[in-house]
Amino acid sequence: VGEQVTLKCSFKSSSPITESLTIDWTYRPVTSGQMETIFHYQSVPYLTTVGKFKDRISWVGSVATGDASIAIQSPVMTDNGTFICSVRNPPDV
């Protein structure tokens, strides 16, 4: 609680990395079970502009090295939940 936390995600692809590569981070809270997208990447990072993680997520990854990690600033106990990282590099998923 209170310190920046990094959510690690790494990937490998048998296809060359192109501008078609996308990364999506989704979050489902422990209580409500409704999933929400909290981060999207396609050529550049798109930070969420709504929801509980607004202004608290930063891109710390590097697609060139297979790193799709993000960081959350000032985490609190109510951020607890399931975080899912999805990487698509057509035709790989």
N, CA, C and O atoms as CSV, one atom per row, in Angstrom:
chain,resi,resn,atom,element,x,y,z
A,1,VAL,N,N,0.841,-1.189,0.000
A,1,VAL,CA,C,0.000,0.000,0.000
A,1,VAL,C,C,0.881,1.247,0.000
A,1,VAL,O,O,1.829,1.344,0.780
A,2,GLY,N,N,0.567,2.190,-0.871
A,2,GLY,CA,C,1.263,3.459,-0.889
A,2,GLY,C,C,2.485,3.530,-1.780
A,2,GLY,O,O,2.846,4.620,-2.222
A,3,GLU,N,N,3.138,2.411,-2.063
A,3,GLU,CA,C,4.312,2.415,-2.924
A,3,GLU,C,C,3.919,1.989,-4.335
A,3,GLU,O,O,2.947,1.259,-4.527
A,4,GLN,N,N,4.692,2.459,-5.328
A,4,GLN,CA,C,4.428,2.031,-6.711
A,4,GLN,C,C,4.626,0.532,-6.822
A,4,GLN,O,O,5.578,-0.017,-6.268
A,5,VAL,N,N,3.730,-0.129,-7.536
A,5,VAL,CA,C,3.858,-1.560,-7.771
A,5,VAL,C,C,3.914,-1.812,-9.274
A,5,VAL,O,O,3.179,-1.198,-10.048
A,6,THR,N,N,4.796,-2.725,-9.674
A,6,THR,CA,C,4.906,-3.088,-11.088
A,6,THR,C,C,4.203,-4.417,-11.323
A,6,THR,O,O,4.456,-5.401,-10.628
A,7,LEU,N,N,3.320,-4.433,-12.310
A,7,LEU,CA,C,2.654,-5.666,-12.732
A,7,LEU,C,C,3.426,-6.184,-13.936
A,7,LEU,O,O,3.379,-5.596,-15.016
A,8,LYS,N,N,4.131,-7.278,-13.743
A,8,LYS,CA,C,5.010,-7.828,-14.774
A,8,LYS,C,C,4.219,-8.630,-15.804
A,8,LYS,O,O,3.278,-9.348,-15.467
A,9,CYS,N,N,4.616,-8.494,-17.045
A,9,CYS,CA,C,4.053,-9.291,-18.130
A,9,CYS,C,C,5.112,-9.391,-19.212
A,9,CYS,O,O,5.636,-8.375,-19.667
A,10,SER,N,N,5.427,-10.606,-19.626
A,10,SER,CA,C,6.393,-10.777,-20.706
A,10,SER,C,C,5.769,-11.652,-21.787
A,10,SER,O,O,4.849,-12.427,-21.526
A,11,PHE,N,N,6.283,-11.514,-22.996
A,11,PHE,CA,C,5.735,-12.287,-24.107
A,11,PHE,C,C,6.830,-12.641,-25.097
A,11,PHE,O,O,7.876,-11.996,-25.162
A,12,LYS,N,N,6.554,-13.691,-25.871
A,12,LYS,CA,C,7.404,-14.093,-26.989
A,12,LYS,C,C,6.492,-14.290,-28.184
A,12,LYS,O,O,5.341,-14.702,-28.035
A,13,SER,N,N,6.998,-13.999,-29.356
A,13,SER,CA,C,6.191,-14.149,-30.561
A,13,SER,C,C,7.049,-14.754,-31.664
A,13,SER,O,O,8.221,-14.412,-31.823
A,14,SER,N,N,6.436,-15.661,-32.423
A,14,SER,CA,C,7.152,-16.248,-33.561
A,14,SER,C,C,7.046,-15.344,-34.786
A,14,SER,O,O,7.708,-15.582,-35.796
A,15,SER,N,N,6.215,-14.310,-34.697
A,15,SER,CA,C,6.062,-13.349,-35.793
A,15,SER,C,C,6.847,-12.075,-35.459
A,15,SER,O,O,7.029,-11.752,-34.286
A,16,PRO,N,N,7.308,-11.359,-36.473
A,16,PRO,CA,C,7.999,-10.091,-36.208
A,16,PRO,C,C,7.060,-9.107,-35.515
A,16,PRO,O,O,5.856,-9.094,-35.771
A,17,ILE,N,N,7.623,-8.292,-34.642
A,17,ILE,CA,C,6.832,-7.262,-33.962
A,17,ILE,C,C,6.516,-6.151,-34.963
A,17,ILE,O,O,7.417,-5.589,-35.585
A,18,THR,N,N,5.233,-5.842,-35.110
A,18,THR,CA,C,4.807,-4.779,-36.030
A,18,THR,C,C,3.895,-3.811,-35.295
A,18,THR,O,O,3.619,-3.976,-34.107
A,19,GLU,N,N,3.430,-2.796,-36.021
A,19,GLU,CA,C,2.501,-1.828,-35.422
A,19,GLU,C,C,1.141,-2.459,-35.141
A,19,GLU,O,O,0.291,-1.834,-34.506
A,20,SER,N,N,0.924,-3.690,-35.608
A,20,SER,CA,C,-0.330,-4.397,-35.323
A,20,SER,C,C,-0.352,-4.993,-33.921
A,20,SER,O,O,-1.409,-5.402,-33.441
A,21,LEU,N,N,0.816,-5.049,-33.250
A,21,LEU,CA,C,0.868,-5.609,-31.904
A,21,LEU,C,C,0.012,-4.765,-30.957
A,21,LEU,O,O,0.100,-3.537,-30.946
A,22,THR,N,N,-0.814,-5.446,-30.168
A,22,THR,CA,C,-1.603,-4.746,-29.157
A,22,THR,C,C,-1.406,-5.415,-27.800
A,22,THR,O,O,-1.188,-6.622,-27.705
A,23,ILE,N,N,-1.489,-4.604,-26.766
A,23,ILE,CA,C,-1.431,-5.084,-25.381
A,23,ILE,C,C,-2.638,-4.498,-24.662
A,23,ILE,O,O,-2.897,-3.297,-24.736
A,24,ASP,N,N,-3.367,-5.355,-23.970
A,24,ASP,CA,C,-4.488,-4.894,-23.160
A,24,ASP,C,C,-4.340,-5.438,-21.748
A,24,ASP,O,O,-4.103,-6.631,-21.556
A,25,TRP,N,N,-4.477,-4.571,-20.773
A,25,TRP,CA,C,-4.533,-4.968,-19.375
A,25,TRP,C,C,-5.970,-4.777,-18.911
A,25,TRP,O,O,-6.544,-3.700,-19.068
A,26,THR,N,N,-6.547,-5.829,-18.340
A,26,THR,CA,C,-7.895,-5.729,-17.784
A,26,THR,C,C,-7.840,-6.023,-16.294
A,26,THR,O,O,-6.921,-6.675,-15.800
A,27,TYR,N,N,-8.839,-5.527,-15.602
A,27,TYR,CA,C,-8.913,-5.648,-14.149
A,27,TYR,C,C,-10.324,-6.066,-13.748
A,27,TYR,O,O,-11.315,-5.534,-14.247
A,28,ARG,N,N,-10.389,-7.032,-12.834
A,28,ARG,CA,C,-11.675,-7.426,-12.263
A,28,ARG,C,C,-11.541,-7.359,-10.750
A,28,ARG,O,O,-10.729,-8.080,-10.171
A,29,PRO,N,N,-12.332,-6.496,-10.094
A,29,PRO,CA,C,-12.247,-6.408,-8.629
A,29,PRO,C,C,-12.733,-7.686,-7.960
A,29,PRO,O,O,-13.520,-8.441,-8.530
A,30,VAL,N,N,-12.258,-7.913,-6.754
A,30,VAL,CA,C,-12.641,-9.113,-6.002
A,30,VAL,C,C,-14.148,-9.130,-5.771
A,30,VAL,O,O,-14.774,-10.188,-5.831
A,31,THR,N,N,-14.728,-7.972,-5.509
A,31,THR,CA,C,-16.131,-7.902,-5.086
A,31,THR,C,C,-17.135,-7.954,-6.229
A,31,THR,O,O,-18.006,-8.823,-6.232
A,32,SER,N,N,-17.039,-7.029,-7.219
A,32,SER,CA,C,-18.122,-6.915,-8.207
A,32,SER,C,C,-18.009,-7.893,-9.363
A,32,SER,O,O,-19.030,-8.323,-9.901
A,33,GLY,N,N,-16.799,-8.256,-9.759
A,33,GLY,CA,C,-16.630,-9.200,-10.848
A,33,GLY,C,C,-16.761,-8.609,-12.230
A,33,GLY,O,O,-16.684,-9.350,-13.210
A,34,GLN,N,N,-16.959,-7.274,-12.360
A,34,GLN,CA,C,-17.068,-6.658,-13.676
A,34,GLN,C,C,-15.680,-6.262,-14.177
A,34,GLN,O,O,-14.957,-5.522,-13.510
A,35,MET,N,N,-15.316,-6.766,-15.366
A,35,MET,CA,C,-13.999,-6.486,-15.926
A,35,MET,C,C,-13.977,-5.095,-16.551
A,35,MET,O,O,-14.969,-4.634,-17.116
A,36,GLU,N,N,-12.822,-4.438,-16.436
A,36,GLU,CA,C,-12.640,-3.163,-17.118
A,36,GLU,C,C,-11.231,-3.106,-17.693
A,36,GLU,O,O,-10.281,-3.604,-17.090
A,37,THR,N,N,-11.108,-2.492,-18.868
A,37,THR,CA,C,-9.793,-2.306,-19.476
A,37,THR,C,C,-9.141,-1.119,-18.794
A,37,THR,O,O,-9.717,-0.033,-18.724
A,38,ILE,N,N,-7.908,-1.339,-18.282
A,38,ILE,CA,C,-7.220,-0.257,-17.574
A,38,ILE,C,C,-6.001,0.264,-18.335
A,38,ILE,O,O,-5.413,1.275,-17.948
A,39,PHE,N,N,-5.617,-0.426,-19.422
A,39,PHE,CA,C,-4.475,0.022,-20.214
A,39,PHE,C,C,-4.554,-0.608,-21.599
A,39,PHE,O,O,-4.934,-1.770,-21.742
A,40,HIS,N,N,-4.191,0.168,-22.617
A,40,HIS,CA,C,-4.146,-0.341,-23.995
A,40,HIS,C,C,-2.886,0.201,-24.659
A,40,HIS,O,O,-2.510,1.357,-24.466
A,41,TYR,N,N,-2.242,-0.660,-25.445
A,41,TYR,CA,C,-1.051,-0.255,-26.199
A,41,TYR,C,C,-1.208,-0.703,-27.641
A,41,TYR,O,O,-1.504,-1.866,-27.914
A,42,GLN,N,N,-1.008,0.229,-28.559
A,42,GLN,CA,C,-0.869,-0.097,-29.981
A,42,GLN,C,C,-0.004,1.005,-30.590
A,42,GLN,O,O,-0.476,2.114,-30.845
A,43,SER,N,N,1.255,0.686,-30.816
A,43,SER,CA,C,2.293,1.618,-31.262
A,43,SER,C,C,2.704,2.594,-30.148
A,43,SER,O,O,3.890,2.869,-29.966
A,44,VAL,N,N,1.734,3.105,-29.419
A,44,VAL,CA,C,1.997,3.969,-28.263
A,44,VAL,C,C,1.081,3.548,-27.118
A,44,VAL,O,O,0.047,2.925,-27.360
A,45,PRO,N,N,1.443,3.879,-25.862
A,45,PRO,CA,C,0.565,3.541,-24.736
A,45,PRO,C,C,-0.631,4.484,-24.655
A,45,PRO,O,O,-0.505,5.693,-24.845
A,46,TYR,N,N,-1.791,3.903,-24.369
A,46,TYR,CA,C,-3.013,4.672,-24.123
A,46,TYR,C,C,-3.417,4.424,-22.680
A,46,TYR,O,O,-3.850,3.326,-22.330
A,47,LEU,N,N,-3.277,5.436,-21.849
A,47,LEU,CA,C,-3.604,5.295,-20.436
A,47,LEU,C,C,-5.088,5.523,-20.235
A,47,LEU,O,O,-5.708,6.304,-20.957
A,48,THR,N,N,-5.662,4.836,-19.245
A,48,THR,CA,C,-7.093,4.978,-18.994
A,48,THR,C,C,-7.436,6.391,-18.544
A,48,THR,O,O,-6.680,7.022,-17.805
A,49,THR,N,N,-8.580,6.878,-18.996
A,49,THR,CA,C,-9.008,8.231,-18.635
A,49,THR,C,C,-10.211,8.212,-17.704
A,49,THR,O,O,-10.725,9.263,-17.322
A,50,VAL,N,N,-10.658,7.008,-17.338
A,50,VAL,CA,C,-11.806,6.876,-16.438
A,50,VAL,C,C,-11.513,5.758,-15.436
A,50,VAL,O,O,-10.574,4.981,-15.606
A,51,GLY,N,N,-12.335,5.697,-14.392
A,51,GLY,CA,C,-12.245,4.586,-13.449
A,51,GLY,C,C,-11.240,4.820,-12.335
A,51,GLY,O,O,-10.607,5.872,-12.250
A,52,LYS,N,N,-11.113,3.815,-11.486
A,52,LYS,CA,C,-10.307,3.937,-10.273
A,52,LYS,C,C,-8.813,4.042,-10.534
A,52,LYS,O,O,-8.071,4.481,-9.655
A,53,PHE,N,N,-8.348,3.649,-11.728
A,53,PHE,CA,C,-6.918,3.700,-12.026
A,53,PHE,C,C,-6.518,4.921,-12.854
A,53,PHE,O,O,-5.365,5.043,-13.269
A,54,LYS,N,N,-7.476,5.830,-13.096
A,54,LYS,CA,C,-7.201,7.055,-13.846
A,54,LYS,C,C,-6.029,7.804,-13.198
A,54,LYS,O,O,-6.018,8.026,-11.987
A,55,ASP,N,N,-5.054,8.186,-14.012
A,55,ASP,CA,C,-3.872,8.946,-13.578
A,55,ASP,C,C,-2.941,8.169,-12.646
A,55,ASP,O,O,-2.049,8.762,-12.039
A,56,ARG,N,N,-3.133,6.849,-12.521
A,56,ARG,CA,C,-2.264,6.074,-11.625
A,56,ARG,C,C,-1.488,4.972,-12.341
A,56,ARG,O,O,-0.659,4.302,-11.724
A,57,ILE,N,N,-1.745,4.776,-13.635
A,57,ILE,CA,C,-1.060,3.706,-14.375
A,57,ILE,C,C,-0.012,4.322,-15.302
A,57,ILE,O,O,-0.253,5.340,-15.951
A,58,SER,N,N,1.140,3.689,-15.346
A,58,SER,CA,C,2.167,4.117,-16.286
A,58,SER,C,C,2.733,2.896,-17.010
A,58,SER,O,O,2.770,1.792,-16.468
A,59,TRP,N,N,3.165,3.123,-18.235
A,59,TRP,CA,C,3.761,2.088,-19.079
A,59,TRP,C,C,5.231,1.971,-18.715
A,59,TRP,O,O,5.967,2.954,-18.798
A,60,VAL,N,N,5.670,0.789,-18.314
A,60,VAL,CA,C,7.083,0.575,-17.986
A,60,VAL,C,C,7.687,-0.527,-18.850
A,60,VAL,O,O,8.831,-0.928,-18.633
A,61,GLY,N,N,6.933,-1.015,-19.821
A,61,GLY,CA,C,7.385,-2.110,-20.671
A,61,GLY,C,C,8.179,-1.633,-21.874
A,61,GLY,O,O,8.440,-0.443,-22.053
A,62,SER,N,N,8.553,-2.613,-22.694
A,62,SER,CA,C,9.267,-2.359,-23.952
A,62,SER,C,C,8.930,-3.504,-24.899
A,62,SER,O,O,9.386,-4.629,-24.695
A,63,VAL,N,N,8.141,-3.231,-25.926
A,63,VAL,CA,C,7.736,-4.306,-26.826
A,63,VAL,C,C,8.942,-4.927,-27.523
A,63,VAL,O,O,8.912,-6.109,-27.865
A,64,ALA,N,N,9.998,-4.152,-27.740
A,64,ALA,CA,C,11.188,-4.666,-28.418
A,64,ALA,C,C,11.849,-5.789,-27.623
A,64,ALA,O,O,12.487,-6.665,-28.206
A,65,THR,N,N,11.703,-5.772,-26.305
A,65,THR,CA,C,12.311,-6.810,-25.464
A,65,THR,C,C,11.275,-7.793,-24.920
A,65,THR,O,O,11.593,-8.612,-24.058
A,66,GLY,N,N,10.019,-7.718,-25.425
A,66,GLY,CA,C,8.983,-8.645,-24.978
A,66,GLY,C,C,8.448,-8.351,-23.596
A,66,GLY,O,O,7.992,-9.257,-22.899
A,67,ASP,N,N,8.500,-7.089,-23.190
A,67,ASP,CA,C,8.044,-6.678,-21.865
A,67,ASP,C,C,6.771,-5.847,-22.009
A,67,ASP,O,O,6.776,-4.803,-22.662
A,68,ALA,N,N,5.683,-6.314,-21.399
A,68,ALA,CA,C,4.397,-5.608,-21.464
A,68,ALA,C,C,3.957,-5.154,-20.078
A,68,ALA,O,O,2.760,-5.092,-19.796
A,69,SER,N,N,4.913,-4.837,-19.218
A,69,SER,CA,C,4.616,-4.487,-17.826
A,69,SER,C,C,4.074,-3.070,-17.690
A,69,SER,O,O,4.394,-2.178,-18.475
A,70,ILE,N,N,3.238,-2.894,-16.661
A,70,ILE,CA,C,2.740,-1.573,-16.297
A,70,ILE,C,C,3.010,-1.358,-14.807
A,70,ILE,O,O,3.333,-2.299,-14.082
A,71,ALA,N,N,2.875,-0.121,-14.367
A,71,ALA,CA,C,3.041,0.193,-12.951
A,71,ALA,C,C,1.808,0.933,-12.454
A,71,ALA,O,O,1.176,1.684,-13.197
A,72,ILE,N,N,1.477,0.709,-11.184
A,72,ILE,CA,C,0.363,1.411,-10.551
A,72,ILE,C,C,0.924,2.248,-9.404
A,72,ILE,O,O,1.611,1.738,-8.519
A,73,GLN,N,N,0.614,3.547,-9.441
A,73,GLN,CA,C,1.044,4.444,-8.377
A,73,GLN,C,C,0.023,4.429,-7.239
A,73,GLN,O,O,-1.177,4.271,-7.462
A,74,SER,N,N,0.522,4.596,-6.029
A,74,SER,CA,C,-0.302,4.735,-4.827
A,74,SER,C,C,-1.391,3.666,-4.714
A,74,SER,O,O,-2.570,3.993,-4.584
A,75,PRO,N,N,-0.999,2.386,-4.764
A,75,PRO,CA,C,-2.024,1.337,-4.644
A,75,PRO,C,C,-2.671,1.342,-3.259
A,75,PRO,O,O,-2.047,1.710,-2.264
A,76,VAL,N,N,-3.928,0.926,-3.223
A,76,VAL,CA,C,-4.678,0.806,-1.969
A,76,VAL,C,C,-5.296,-0.587,-1.921
A,76,VAL,O,O,-5.384,-1.265,-2.945
A,77,MET,N,N,-5.719,-1.010,-0.746
A,77,MET,CA,C,-6.263,-2.357,-0.588
A,77,MET,C,C,-7.462,-2.610,-1.502
A,77,MET,O,O,-7.678,-3.741,-1.937
A,78,THR,N,N,-8.232,-1.585,-1.791
A,78,THR,CA,C,-9.414,-1.780,-2.640
A,78,THR,C,C,-9.043,-1.994,-4.112
A,78,THR,O,O,-9.922,-2.278,-4.926
A,79,ASP,N,N,-7.756,-1.864,-4.468
A,79,ASP,CA,C,-7.303,-2.199,-5.822
A,79,ASP,C,C,-7.154,-3.708,-5.991
A,79,ASP,O,O,-6.943,-4.188,-7.105
A,80,ASN,N,N,-7.261,-4.454,-4.906
A,80,ASN,CA,C,-7.100,-5.911,-4.956
A,80,ASN,C,C,-8.058,-6.506,-5.987
A,80,ASN,O,O,-9.220,-6.108,-6.070
A,81,GLY,N,N,-7.567,-7.451,-6.760
A,81,GLY,CA,C,-8.402,-8.085,-7.767
A,81,GLY,C,C,-7.541,-8.885,-8.728
A,81,GLY,O,O,-6.386,-9.197,-8.439
A,82,THR,N,N,-8.117,-9.212,-9.872
A,82,THR,CA,C,-7.424,-9.985,-10.895
A,82,THR,C,C,-7.017,-9.050,-12.026
A,82,THR,O,O,-7.849,-8.339,-12.589
A,83,PHE,N,N,-5.724,-9.060,-12.352
A,83,PHE,CA,C,-5.192,-8.262,-13.447
A,83,PHE,C,C,-4.756,-9.221,-14.554
A,83,PHE,O,O,-4.015,-10.171,-14.302
A,84,ILE,N,N,-5.217,-8.971,-15.775
A,84,ILE,CA,C,-4.911,-9.862,-16.902
A,84,ILE,C,C,-4.220,-9.054,-18.002
A,84,ILE,O,O,-4.694,-7.998,-18.420
A,85,CYS,N,N,-3.086,-9.590,-18.452
A,85,CYS,CA,C,-2.328,-8.982,-19.549
A,85,CYS,C,C,-2.559,-9.833,-20.799
A,85,CYS,O,O,-2.317,-11.040,-20.780
A,86,SER,N,N,-3.027,-9.208,-21.885
A,86,SER,CA,C,-3.257,-9.898,-23.155
A,86,SER,C,C,-2.430,-9.235,-24.243
A,86,SER,O,O,-2.545,-8.033,-24.484
A,87,VAL,N,N,-1.587,-10.042,-24.903
A,87,VAL,CA,C,-0.736,-9.521,-25.974
A,87,VAL,C,C,-1.138,-10.219,-27.272
A,87,VAL,O,O,-1.261,-11.442,-27.325
A,88,ARG,N,N,-1.337,-9.420,-28.308
A,88,ARG,CA,C,-1.663,-9.957,-29.627
A,88,ARG,C,C,-0.671,-9.382,-30.629
A,88,ARG,O,O,-0.506,-8.167,-30.730
A,89,ASN,N,N,-0.023,-10.260,-31.359
A,89,ASN,CA,C,0.878,-9.850,-32.435
A,89,ASN,C,C,0.517,-10.686,-33.661
A,89,ASN,O,O,1.139,-11.713,-33.932
A,90,PRO,N,N,-0.500,-10.230,-34.399
A,90,PRO,CA,C,-1.014,-11.047,-35.489
A,90,PRO,C,C,0.094,-11.581,-36.384
A,90,PRO,O,O,0.998,-10.841,-36.772
A,91,PRO,N,N,0.022,-12.893,-36.716
A,91,PRO,CA,C,-1.081,-13.816,-36.400
A,91,PRO,C,C,-0.981,-14.476,-35.022
A,91,PRO,O,O,-1.849,-15.272,-34.665
A,92,ASP,N,N,0.062,-14.162,-34.237
A,92,ASP,CA,C,0.167,-14.730,-32.883
A,92,ASP,C,C,-0.805,-14.065,-31.928
A,92,ASP,O,O,-1.110,-12.879,-32.060
A,93,VAL,N,N,-1.288,-14.838,-30.966
A,93,VAL,CA,C,-2.083,-14.293,-29.873
A,93,VAL,C,C,-1.491,-14.817,-28.579
A,93,VAL,O,O,-1.988,-14.500,-27.499
